[in-house]
Structures are given as C-alpha cells and as structure tokens.
Amino acid sequence: MGNPPGRFAKKFAPGVLSMKKGKGGWSMGPIRRFWDVCSDPVEYARQWKRSTGGKVVAHTCSYAPVEILRASGALSMRLFGKTEDFTFSDGHLQAYCCSLVRGILNEALAGNLDFLDGAVFPHTCDSMQRLSDIWRINTSFSLHGDLVLPVKLNTDTAKTYMVDVLKLFMQRTGEQLGVVITGEDLEKAIQETNSTRKALCDLAAMRERSPGAVSGSDMYVAACASMIMAPSEWLDTMNSLLAELGQAAPGPPAQRLKRIVLSGGICGNTQIYDVIEKNGGVVVHDDLCTGARYYEGLVAEGTGDPVGAIAERYRTRVVCPAKHAGIYSRGQELVKIAEEKQAGGVIFLLLKFCDPHAFDYPYLKRMLDDRGIPSLLLETEDPWSIGEHGTTRVEAFMEIVRQR
C-alpha cells in the first residue's frame, strides 16, 4: 500500500508562481508534475513499475552512484522518510535517532515499500549504518547494498579505493538484479544523469537572476523530483518548464531582495522558502544534499573508463559532514558560496539528532562570523515543517538581514 493520495498536499502545495495564465484563467504548467511526484513518490514508483515492468532500487544518500543503478535499467529512487508515524520503527531504533532514519525504516516495515527490488545504503552516519543492518534483517528484497566509500577523500589511495568499491558494487548490483551492466549502459546513464544535473543548474541560475520567475519551493521540488522520476520523463518535463520560463516576463532582479543561502543535510519542506520570500528574501543558493550538493558537478563523458569517471565526480564534489576533504573544507566552501552569491545571511537547517551536522555547525558559524556574514540555526525534529516557532525565528532573522 502506498501513501494515501494527497497526504502531503499541505506540505507540497504549489503557489501562484507555479502557475501560468492562459485564455481560460490560471492553469498549472509543467512544474505541477514535479509537485505531484513529490507529494507521493511511493505511488509514482509503483505506477512506473506497473507500466514498465522494470525494477525499482531505493537509496538514502546523495553519495549513492545513481549512474550505476540507472545503467542496470532500474528506477533509482531516493527515500525521504515521509511519515509522521514511527509505530514500526520505534521497536528497532531509539527515539534519539533522527526522524529521517526512523521514517525510512517505518515505511519499509509498514509494507509501504513492498514493491522495491532493493535498496542501497552509502556509509555515512551511525544511524544510517544501523538502518542498513535492521533493513537487511527485516526485509527480503533481492538487492541490499552497503556502499562503504572512503571517508577521507583528498588522498591518492582514496581514489583507487573508490574505483575498486564502485566496480564491486556494479558487479554485485548486476548479479542481484539479474542483469549485465555494460560499459555502454554506463556511458548512457552518465549522459542522462549529467543532462539532469545541467538542467537543474540552468534552473538555479535562472532563479538567481530573476527570482520572480520561479519560486524557491518550485526549485526544491524540481530537484527532489529528479531523485525520484525516470530521467527521460523528468528531462522532458524540465525542458518544457525551461522553455516556458524563457518566454515569461522576467521577475524583479535579485539585487532588490535579501539574498539567503541555506545549509544543512536534507531539506524536507517548502515552508522555509515561502517564509523567506514573504519577508523580502530569496534563496540564491544552498549547501544541501537535496540541493546543490546533489546536482552540481558532472561526470566526465567518453573517457573510456566510466567507473573511474564516476568515482572522480563523487570524490571531488562538495563534501557533507560524513566525508573529509580538509579540516576546514566545508567552512571554506560555505563562505565562498555566501560571498560569491552576495548573500546577506545563511540559515542552517539542522535535523534534530543529526550529529554529523551538529558537530560541524560551531566552526561553520565561526567562519561566517569572521567574514561578517550573519547566520541562523534552525533545528527541527519534523523535516517536513519548521513550525510556528521556526517561522517566527526566520521572520526575525530576515528583519536583521534587512536592517544591515
């Protein structure tokens, strides 16, 4: 059984900026498709499997090599743990595990993900690793992948190790799904995934130049939908959207709005974007695993070594707290983003009990303070809402930014 239709309608409700005006009044453009998919990704994946007869493999992290999963012919689907009920998972995980991990496990144990053919768990935090163990013991999917990528990425041995791990992962994925993944399959998947990332970069650049053309929440669902939908369908929808936006009248220049950067792990709600925009701001960039960290950086094409090219992209992309590329690399990258985007402030989105991001926060804030960039820490237990208290704090922060 999938999530009831419309269960998340309030959390994923497109605004006026998602609409276009036709002869008969306001109607929804291509972005509507992305909203529909994000409101019920489980139902989308079920329908895709019924209509194509293909396999569906879930994953939990932006370090999952989706190129390899897509090369196998499977639909690669990111799990977001959209649930407010932890009845099943609380029997296996402590209450101080983050709601993302508890939500993902609850959906599996409740039978909502019974259509899956497997799942991949990149080695990240302790909670995610325990999720993998509990998942393996309590489910019976044909594919279970524990992907132990190197943690320290800025060494020559890390490059060699990552290539070896990905080659073994590709071999085992093919064996467990009953397919042979060829180099040609992998090159095609690389090109398809690169096209997706390029299109998201184009949409992000358009939004930065003219925020009124597309809302922050629309940008968010376009990125999330790309982690759920079949790449060809997503690209067709995105190309239609970009064509429509190219014909639309430009919105107010971003210079007139207070420019904000978001930083954190998974951003599970659109409310934060709406509150910022209602208070005279605009999100011009982010450092999120459901945002720029997912879609920035391409895999080199036509190298003759597709696995090596995939390894290099994941090794050199902007890191999250679960990886290491230098003592201050995350802080340096965040300061660089804020300064290049001329941001008036940074809002940290911290999911309660997410230790890796909590450990990094003090030094990230200190580096921003040293550069005179104000910041706000917004801790939430529910990844799908910042709540009334969070709304008030964002409104107060935007007032501070406006007065600078």
VENBEL-V377415 format. One record per residue. N is the residue number from 1. RES is the residue in one letter. PSI is psi in radians with two decimals (none if undefined). NEAR is the number of other C-alpha atoms within 12 Angstrom. Layout:
{{N | RES | PSI | NEAR} {N | RES | PSI | NEAR}}
//
This chain:
{{1 | M | 2.39 | 19} {2 | G | 3.13 | 26} {3 | N | 2.46 | 28} {4 | P | 2.39 | 16} {5 | P | 2.36 | 18} {6 | G | 0.07 | 19} {7 | R | -0.61 | 21} {8 | F | 0.37 | 27} {9 | A | -0.68 | 21} {10 | K | -0.62 | 19} {11 | K | -0.47 | 31} {12 | F | 1.20 | 38} {13 | A | 1.91 | 30} {14 | P | 2.49 | 36} {15 | G | -2.98 | 28} {16 | V | -0.59 | 21} {17 | L | -0.19 | 29} {18 | S | -0.05 | 32} {19 | M | 2.80 | 27} {20 | K | 2.61 | 25} {21 | K | 2.19 | 15} {22 | G | -3.01 | 10} {23 | K | -0.55 | 7} {24 | G | 0.21 | 8} {25 | G | -2.78 | 9} {26 | W | 2.35 | 14} {27 | S | 2.81 | 18} {28 | M | 2.39 | 24} {29 | G | -2.86 | 31} {30 | P | -0.47 | 31} {31 | I | -0.41 | 44} {32 | R | -0.64 | 31} {33 | R | -0.72 | 34} {34 | F | -0.72 | 39} {35 | W | -0.76 | 39} {36 | D | -0.77 | 33} {37 | V | -0.77 | 39} {38 | C | -0.45 | 45} {39 | S | -0.42 | 36} {40 | D | 1.27 | 36} {41 | P | -0.54 | 42} {42 | V | -0.77 | 42} {43 | E | -0.66 | 29} {44 | Y | -0.84 | 32} {45 | A | -0.67 | 40} {46 | R | -0.81 | 31} {47 | Q | -0.69 | 23} {48 | W | -0.77 | 26} {49 | K | -0.71 | 26} {50 | R | -0.68 | 15} {51 | S | -0.49 | 11} {52 | T | -0.41 | 15} {53 | G | 0.14 | 16} {54 | G | 3.08 | 25} {55 | K | 2.66 | 37} {56 | V | 2.17 | 41} {57 | V | 2.17 | 47} {58 | A | 2.78 | 42} {59 | H | 2.97 | 38} {60 | T | 0.12 | 42} {61 | C | 2.65 | 40} {62 | S | -0.11 | 41} {63 | Y | -0.02 | 40} {64 | A | 2.23 | 40} {65 | P | 1.49 | 50} {66 | V | -0.43 | 50} {67 | E | -0.71 | 47} {68 | I | -0.72 | 45} {69 | L | -0.76 | 45} {70 | R | -0.58 | 40} {71 | A | -0.41 | 36} {72 | S | -0.13 | 36} {73 | G | -0.01 | 31} {74 | A | 2.74 | 40} {75 | L | 2.13 | 41} {76 | S | 2.11 | 42} {77 | M | 2.08 | 45} {78 | R | 2.42 | 42} {79 | L | 2.32 | 43} {80 | F | -0.06 | 40} {81 | G | 0.72 | 36} {82 | K | 1.59 | 40} {83 | T | 2.59 | 35} {84 | E | 0.18 | 23} {85 | D | 2.13 | 21} {86 | F | 0.51 | 28} {87 | T | -0.78 | 19} {88 | F | -0.75 | 24} {89 | S | -0.48 | 33} {90 | D | -0.26 | 25} {91 | G | -0.12 | 15} {92 | H | -0.44 | 26} {93 | L | 2.53 | 30} {94 | Q | 2.71 | 18} {95 | A | -0.30 | 20} {96 | Y | 0.16 | 18} {97 | C | 2.62 | 29} {98 | C | 2.72 | 36} {99 | S | -0.39 | 38} {100 | L | -0.89 | 42} {101 | V | -0.79 | 46} {102 | R | -0.67 | 42} {103 | G | -0.71 | 37} {104 | I | -0.82 | 42} {105 | L | -0.69 | 44} {106 | N | -0.71 | 34} {107 | E | -0.68 | 35} {108 | A | -0.83 | 40} {109 | L | -0.45 | 29} {110 | A | -0.15 | 24} {111 | G | 0.08 | 22} {112 | N | -0.34 | 28} {113 | L | 0.45 | 36} {114 | D | -0.20 | 26} {115 | F | -0.20 | 33} {116 | L | 2.64 | 38} {117 | D | -0.13 | 33} {118 | G | 3.10 | 38} {119 | A | 2.64 | 45} {120 | V | 2.30 | 44} {121 | F | 1.67 | 40} {122 | P | 2.53 | 37} {123 | H | 1.87 | 29} {124 | T | -1.81 | 35} {125 | C | 2.96 | 30} {126 | D | -0.73 | 21} {127 | S | -0.71 | 33} {128 | M | -0.60 | 35} {129 | Q | -0.67 | 26} {130 | R | -0.59 | 25} {131 | L | -0.76 | 41} {132 | S | -0.77 | 36} {133 | D | -0.83 | 23} {134 | I | -0.69 | 28} {135 | W | -0.82 | 34} {136 | R | -0.69 | 24} {137 | I | -0.56 | 16} {138 | N | 0.06 | 21} {139 | T | 2.98 | 27} {140 | S | 0.65 | 20} {141 | F | 2.69 | 26} {142 | S | -0.49 | 24} {143 | L | 2.24 | 33} {144 | H | 2.03 | 33} {145 | G | 2.03 | 39} {146 | D | 1.92 | 32} {147 | L | 1.75 | 32} {148 | V | 1.49 | 30} {149 | L | 2.77 | 34} {150 | P | 2.59 | 31} {151 | V | -0.82 | 28} {152 | K | 1.97 | 25} {153 | L | -0.23 | 30} {154 | N | 0.76 | 25} {155 | T | 2.76 | 18} {156 | D | -0.65 | 15} {157 | T | -0.53 | 16} {158 | A | -0.68 | 25} {159 | K | -0.84 | 27} {160 | T | -0.77 | 22} {161 | Y | -0.75 | 25} {162 | M | -0.73 | 34} {163 | V | -0.80 | 29} {164 | D | -0.74 | 22} {165 | V | -0.76 | 29} {166 | L | -0.62 | 37} {167 | K | -0.76 | 29} {168 | L | -0.69 | 22} {169 | F | -0.74 | 35} {170 | M | -0.74 | 38} {171 | Q | -0.83 | 26} {172 | R | -0.61 | 27} {173 | T | -0.81 | 38} {174 | G | -0.77 | 31} {175 | E | -0.78 | 18} {176 | Q | -0.40 | 25} {177 | L | -0.08 | 31} {178 | G | 0.58 | 19} {179 | V | 2.86 | 22} {180 | V | 2.08 | 21} {181 | I | 1.98 | 32} {182 | T | 2.90 | 22} {183 | G | -0.62 | 26} {184 | E | -0.72 | 22} {185 | D | -0.74 | 25} {186 | L | -0.72 | 37} {187 | E | -0.72 | 30} {188 | K | -0.76 | 27} {189 | A | -0.65 | 37} {190 | I | -0.82 | 37} {191 | Q | -0.73 | 30} {192 | E | -0.78 | 30} {193 | T | -0.68 | 39} {194 | N | -0.71 | 30} {195 | S | -0.68 | 29} {196 | T | -0.83 | 40} {197 | R | -0.69 | 33} {198 | K | -0.75 | 28} {199 | A | -0.68 | 32} {200 | L | -0.66 | 40} {201 | C | -0.69 | 30} {202 | D | -0.75 | 27} {203 | L | -0.71 | 40} {204 | A | -0.71 | 35} {205 | A | -0.69 | 24} {206 | M | -0.72 | 30} {207 | R | -0.69 | 34} {208 | E | -0.70 | 38} {209 | R | -0.69 | 26} {210 | S | 1.45 | 29} {211 | P | -0.49 | 38} {212 | G | -0.27 | 32} {213 | A | -0.57 | 35} {214 | V | 2.35 | 45} {215 | S | 2.84 | 39} {216 | G | -0.63 | 43} {217 | S | -0.59 | 42} {218 | D | -0.70 | 43} {219 | M | -0.71 | 47} {220 | Y | -0.85 | 44} {221 | V | -0.51 | 44} {222 | A | -0.73 | 46} {223 | A | -0.79 | 45} {224 | C | -0.69 | 44} {225 | A | -0.55 | 42} {226 | S | -0.34 | 44} {227 | M | -0.04 | 46} {228 | I | -0.76 | 43} {229 | M | 2.80 | 44} {230 | A | 2.31 | 38} {231 | P | -0.70 | 36} {232 | S | -0.73 | 22} {233 | E | -0.75 | 24} {234 | W | -0.77 | 32} {235 | L | -0.70 | 33} {236 | D | -0.77 | 23} {237 | T | -0.75 | 29} {238 | M | -0.70 | 37} {239 | N | -0.66 | 26} {240 | S | -0.71 | 21} {241 | L | -0.82 | 34} {242 | L | -0.65 | 30} {243 | A | -0.74 | 20} {244 | E | -0.75 | 24} {245 | L | -0.58 | 30} {246 | G | -0.45 | 19} {247 | Q | -0.22 | 13} {248 | A | 2.73 | 20} {249 | A | 2.41 | 15} {250 | P | 2.56 | 19} {251 | G | -3.04 | 23} {252 | P | 2.50 | 19} {253 | P | 2.57 | 21} {254 | A | -0.40 | 30} {255 | Q | -0.43 | 21} {256 | R | -0.16 | 19} {257 | L | 2.74 | 30} {258 | K | 2.10 | 33} {259 | R | 2.24 | 42} {260 | I | 2.50 | 46} {261 | V | 2.35 | 42} {262 | L | 2.49 | 43} {263 | S | 2.48 | 45} {264 | G | -2.69 | 42} {265 | G | -1.93 | 42} {266 | I | 2.33 | 44} {267 | C | 1.92 | 42} {268 | G | 0.14 | 40} {269 | N | 2.73 | 36} {270 | T | -0.12 | 37} {271 | Q | -0.67 | 32} {272 | I | -0.70 | 42} {273 | Y | -0.73 | 43} {274 | D | -0.73 | 33} {275 | V | -0.75 | 31} {276 | I | -0.80 | 39} {277 | E | -0.63 | 31} {278 | K | -0.32 | 21} {279 | N | 0.53 | 27} {280 | G | 0.39 | 30} {281 | G | 3.08 | 40} {282 | V | 2.38 | 47} {283 | V | 1.93 | 49} {284 | V | -0.27 | 48} {285 | H | 3.00 | 42} {286 | D | 2.88 | 44} {287 | D | 1.20 | 41} {288 | L | 2.61 | 35} {289 | C | -0.23 | 36} {290 | T | 0.27 | 38} {291 | G | -2.16 | 40} {292 | A | -0.57 | 40} {293 | R | -0.42 | 37} {294 | Y | -0.76 | 39} {295 | Y | -0.18 | 38} {296 | E | 2.49 | 34} {297 | G | 2.14 | 26} {298 | L | 2.74 | 32} {299 | V | 2.30 | 37} {300 | A | 2.34 | 24} {301 | E | 2.63 | 27} {302 | G | 0.51 | 19} {303 | T | -0.27 | 17} {304 | G | -0.13 | 14} {305 | D | 1.31 | 21} {306 | P | -0.63 | 33} {307 | V | -0.74 | 42} {308 | G | -0.65 | 31} {309 | A | -0.71 | 33} {310 | I | -0.77 | 41} {311 | A | -0.72 | 36} {312 | E | -0.68 | 31} {313 | R | -0.81 | 33} {314 | Y | -0.45 | 41} {315 | R | -0.58 | 37} {316 | T | -0.05 | 30} {317 | R | 2.91 | 30} {318 | V | 2.27 | 38} {319 | V | 2.81 | 41} {320 | C | 3.09 | 43} {321 | P | -0.26 | 33} {322 | A | -0.12 | 34} {323 | K | 2.85 | 32} {324 | H | 2.19 | 27} {325 | A | 0.40 | 26} {326 | G | 2.61 | 20} {327 | I | -0.71 | 18} {328 | Y | 0.36 | 23} {329 | S | -0.70 | 26} {330 | R | -0.75 | 34} {331 | G | -0.74 | 32} {332 | Q | -0.70 | 26} {333 | E | -0.73 | 26} {334 | L | -0.75 | 43} {335 | V | -0.72 | 36} {336 | K | -0.81 | 25} {337 | I | -0.85 | 29} {338 | A | -0.71 | 35} {339 | E | -0.73 | 24} {340 | E | -0.61 | 18} {341 | K | 0.04 | 28} {342 | Q | 0.81 | 26} {343 | A | 2.46 | 38} {344 | G | -0.22 | 41} {345 | G | 2.89 | 45} {346 | V | 2.33 | 47} {347 | I | 2.11 | 45} {348 | F | 2.19 | 37} {349 | L | 1.86 | 40} {350 | L | 2.02 | 35} {351 | L | 2.21 | 34} {352 | K | 2.39 | 27} {353 | F | 0.23 | 26} {354 | C | 1.58 | 32} {355 | D | -0.77 | 24} {356 | P | -0.79 | 25} {357 | H | -0.59 | 35} {358 | A | -0.66 | 26} {359 | F | -0.64 | 18} {360 | D | -0.45 | 30} {361 | Y | -0.82 | 34} {362 | P | -0.76 | 20} {363 | Y | -0.51 | 21} {364 | L | -0.78 | 37} {365 | K | -0.73 | 31} {366 | R | -0.72 | 20} {367 | M | -0.63 | 26} {368 | L | -0.75 | 32} {369 | D | -0.73 | 20} {370 | D | -0.46 | 15} {371 | R | 0.09 | 21} {372 | G | 0.47 | 20} {373 | I | 1.98 | 30} {374 | P | 2.65 | 33} {375 | S | 2.80 | 37} {376 | L | 2.30 | 33} {377 | L | 2.10 | 28} {378 | L | 1.79 | 33} {379 | E | 2.25 | 32} {380 | T | 2.55 | 31} {381 | E | -0.58 | 28} {382 | D | 1.95 | 32} {383 | P | -0.14 | 37} {384 | W | 0.08 | 30} {385 | S | 2.50 | 30} {386 | I | -0.14 | 33} {387 | G | 3.06 | 22} {388 | E | -0.70 | 14} {389 | H | -0.77 | 14} {390 | G | -0.68 | 28} {391 | T | -0.79 | 25} {392 | T | -0.72 | 18} {393 | R | -0.68 | 24} {394 | V | -0.72 | 38} {395 | E | -0.75 | 28} {396 | A | -0.70 | 19} {397 | F | -0.72 | 31} {398 | M | -0.58 | 35} {399 | E | -0.72 | 21} {400 | I | -0.79 | 22} {401 | V | -0.71 | 29} {402 | R | -0.56 | 22} {403 | Q | -0.11 | 13} {404 | R | none | 14}}
//
